[in-house]
Amino acid sequence: MTDVVGEPVARVVKAPAGATGVTRVVNAPLPTQYGDFEAVGYQDNDRGDEQMALVYGDIQAEGMLVRLHSECLTGDAFGSTHCECGPQLITALREIVAEGRGVLVYLRGHEGRGIGLLAKLRAMKLQSEGLDTVEANLALGLPVDARDYRVAAEMLRDLGVRSVRLLSNNPRKRESLERHGVKVETQVPLLIPPCENNITYLRTKRERLDHYLPHLDAVVQSS
């Protein structure tokens, strides 16, 4: 691509007919309450999803701080305390700004670990009736985690990110990025204090999905 992150004027590019992979469509400045980012919009030509990366500072360096954030309408937009997604999104943006450079890849199509919004709500209903997040997905005949990070790897390569320090507690994100050719130098924990509404969910993520959540130990011991 010929677009350069940091250019002040948005430019729109159409993907050629029959294109595969991702096409960078537009760069546009995106001022936020956390800092002034560059929004880079992509078209996933294989799935049809529209994707976005938020870029902060000069990212042409090794060991770039990167967050792959799965879309979560209930947590990101409505502040649900069923999960920690909203606080993770805010904390990741703040940490990237504090670092002075970095990328947040916001992955649409990842709602409910890839099962979609309505299926996620059905799973949440089952969780309110006693199932954990893994059991709920399986009870609906759905995969425990259907997410794929191919598009994230392609976006990072297009942005010129050569290696990353990955802001995540999920080992599968690291494994997937590496499988798709992105070097992960280290994984940086993104630990959010639990609350009464999400402690069971977080324990399940640690015990059944291998998420790195050592800060739950004190909560487990005192409960």
C-alpha distance (Angstrom), angle and dihedral (degrees) to the residues before:
residue distance angle dihedral
M1 . . .
T2 3.75 . .
D3 3.81 97.1 .
V4 3.79 113.7 109.0
V5 3.80 121.4 -148.2
G6 3.76 108.7 -119.3
E7 3.81 99.6 36.5
P8 3.81 108.3 138.0
V9 3.80 99.4 -136.4
A10 3.80 122.8 69.1
R11 3.79 115.1 -121.5
V12 3.78 126.8 -167.2
V13 3.81 123.2 -147.1
K14 3.80 126.6 -172.2
A15 3.78 119.5 -140.0
P16 3.80 113.6 -119.2
A17 3.80 116.5 -109.1
G18 3.78 111.8 -84.5
A19 3.80 93.6 15.7
T20 3.79 119.2 159.4
G21 3.79 131.5 -160.8
V22 3.80 117.1 24.3
T23 3.78 130.1 -34.6
R24 3.79 121.3 -157.5
V25 3.79 104.5 -128.4
V26 3.79 107.4 174.6
N27 3.82 145.1 0.2
A28 3.80 117.2 -154.5
P29 3.81 135.1 164.3
L30 3.81 112.8 -107.0
P31 3.80 115.5 -168.7
T32 3.82 112.1 -164.0
Q33 3.79 136.4 176.1
Y34 3.80 87.2 -101.3
G35 3.80 98.3 49.8
D36 3.79 144.4 -55.1
F37 3.79 109.5 -67.8
E38 3.78 134.6 179.4
A39 3.81 111.7 -124.4
V40 3.81 112.1 -146.2
G41 3.79 113.7 -167.4
Y42 3.79 123.2 -155.3
Q43 3.77 137.8 -173.7
D44 3.78 116.0 -139.5
N45 3.79 98.8 -143.4
D46 3.81 93.4 -167.5
R47 3.83 100.0 51.5
G48 3.79 100.1 20.5
D49 3.81 93.9 -124.9
E50 3.79 122.6 142.9
Q51 3.82 110.3 -131.4
M52 3.78 136.0 -172.6
A53 3.78 139.1 -157.9
L54 3.79 123.1 -162.8
V55 3.80 110.1 -146.7
Y56 3.79 124.4 -164.1
G57 3.79 123.6 -171.0
D58 3.79 128.6 -29.0
I59 3.79 106.9 -23.1
Q60 3.80 97.9 179.6
A61 3.79 94.7 109.4
E62 3.79 140.8 90.6
G63 3.80 121.6 -94.0
M64 3.80 95.7 27.0
L65 3.80 115.5 -172.2
V66 3.81 104.7 -115.8
R67 3.78 134.4 177.4
L68 3.81 121.7 -165.4
H69 3.79 102.4 -159.1
S70 3.79 119.1 -168.3
E71 3.78 114.4 -141.9
C72 3.82 112.2 -100.5
L73 3.79 113.7 173.4
T74 3.80 94.7 -176.2
G75 3.79 94.2 49.9
D76 3.80 103.2 30.7
A77 3.81 98.6 42.4
F78 3.81 106.1 22.1
G79 3.79 100.8 33.4
S80 3.80 96.0 -122.1
T81 3.80 113.5 -174.4
H82 3.80 91.2 -155.8
C83 3.81 86.3 93.3
E84 3.81 137.2 14.9
C85 3.81 95.8 -120.8
G86 3.80 98.4 110.9
P87 3.82 95.3 50.6
Q88 3.81 90.0 43.7
L89 3.81 90.8 54.8
I90 3.81 92.6 50.0
T91 3.80 93.5 43.4
A92 3.80 91.9 49.3
L93 3.81 92.0 52.5
R94 3.79 90.8 48.7
E95 3.80 92.8 48.3
I96 3.80 92.1 50.0
V97 3.81 90.7 51.1
A98 3.81 91.0 46.7
E99 3.80 88.5 51.1
G100 3.81 89.8 53.0
R101 3.81 93.8 -129.4
G102 3.77 139.4 37.2
V103 3.79 148.1 109.0
L104 3.78 134.3 -104.3
V105 3.80 112.8 -163.1
Y106 3.80 109.2 -159.1
L107 3.79 106.7 -155.3
R108 3.77 115.5 -152.5
G109 3.79 117.2 -162.8
H110 3.81 90.4 42.8
E111 3.81 96.2 99.6
G112 3.81 111.3 143.5
R113 3.81 92.2 5.4
G114 3.78 88.3 -53.5
I115 3.83 101.9 -46.8
G116 3.82 96.0 105.1
L117 3.79 135.5 -111.1
L118 3.80 101.1 -75.9
A119 3.79 92.9 44.7
K120 3.80 89.0 49.1
L121 3.79 90.7 53.6
R122 3.81 90.0 49.8
A123 3.81 88.8 50.6
M124 3.80 90.5 49.2
K125 3.82 89.3 53.2
L126 3.81 89.8 53.4
Q127 3.79 89.6 48.8
S128 3.81 89.9 54.0
E129 3.82 86.0 56.0
G130 3.79 94.0 54.0
L131 3.81 109.6 -82.7
D132 3.79 120.5 119.9
T133 3.81 121.8 -124.6
V134 3.81 93.1 -94.2
E135 3.80 94.9 46.2
A136 3.81 91.2 47.2
N137 3.81 94.0 56.3
L138 3.80 91.8 46.4
A139 3.81 91.7 47.7
L140 3.80 87.8 57.5
G141 3.79 90.7 51.0
L142 3.81 91.0 -111.7
P143 3.80 132.4 128.8
V144 3.80 117.9 -94.4
D145 3.81 89.9 -127.9
A146 3.80 120.9 7.8
R147 3.80 97.6 170.6
D148 3.79 122.9 128.2
Y149 3.81 123.2 -165.2
R150 3.80 98.9 -162.8
V151 3.78 92.1 108.9
A152 3.82 91.2 50.6
A153 3.80 90.8 53.5
E154 3.81 91.3 49.2
M155 3.80 91.8 49.2
L156 3.79 92.0 50.3
R157 3.79 91.5 49.8
D158 3.80 90.6 49.7
L159 3.81 89.5 51.8
G160 3.80 90.0 52.9
V161 3.80 95.6 -113.3
R162 3.80 105.1 157.0
S163 3.80 101.5 -178.1
V164 3.79 134.7 0.4
R165 3.75 145.7 -148.8
L166 3.77 98.7 -143.8
L167 3.81 119.0 -139.3
S168 3.79 98.9 -147.6
N169 3.79 145.7 105.7
N170 3.81 92.2 -151.3
P171 3.83 116.3 96.2
R172 3.80 91.3 -163.2
K173 3.81 91.2 66.1
R174 3.78 90.1 57.0
E175 3.79 92.6 45.7
S176 3.80 92.0 49.5
L177 3.81 95.1 48.0
E178 3.80 90.7 49.7
R179 3.80 90.7 47.1
H180 3.82 88.1 54.4
G181 3.78 92.6 50.6
V182 3.82 104.1 -96.0
K183 3.80 115.5 131.0
V184 3.82 112.7 -130.2
E185 3.79 110.2 -160.2
T186 3.78 94.5 -174.6
Q187 3.78 142.7 -21.7
V188 3.82 116.0 -114.6
P189 3.84 114.3 -154.7
L190 3.80 117.9 -122.5
L191 3.79 101.2 -160.6
I192 3.80 120.3 -178.7
P193 3.83 120.8 -170.6
P194 3.81 108.1 -106.2
C195 3.79 124.9 -123.9
E196 3.79 133.7 -156.2
N197 3.80 92.0 -93.6
N198 3.81 97.5 53.9
I199 3.80 106.7 29.2
T200 3.83 93.0 96.4
Y201 3.79 90.8 47.4
L202 3.81 91.7 49.5
R203 3.80 92.7 47.6
T204 3.80 88.8 53.5
K205 3.80 90.9 50.5
R206 3.79 89.4 52.9
E207 3.79 98.5 42.1
R208 3.79 101.0 37.3
L209 3.82 105.2 22.7
D210 3.84 98.7 37.2
H211 3.82 95.8 -122.7
Y212 3.80 114.6 166.4
L213 3.82 102.8 -115.7
P214 3.83 107.5 146.8
H215 3.80 92.4 155.9
L216 3.80 89.4 73.1
D217 3.82 90.9 71.2
A218 3.79 93.9 83.5
V219 3.80 91.5 47.4
V220 3.80 92.0 49.3
Q221 3.81 91.7 49.6
S222 3.78 94.3 49.7
S223 3.79 97.5 43.9
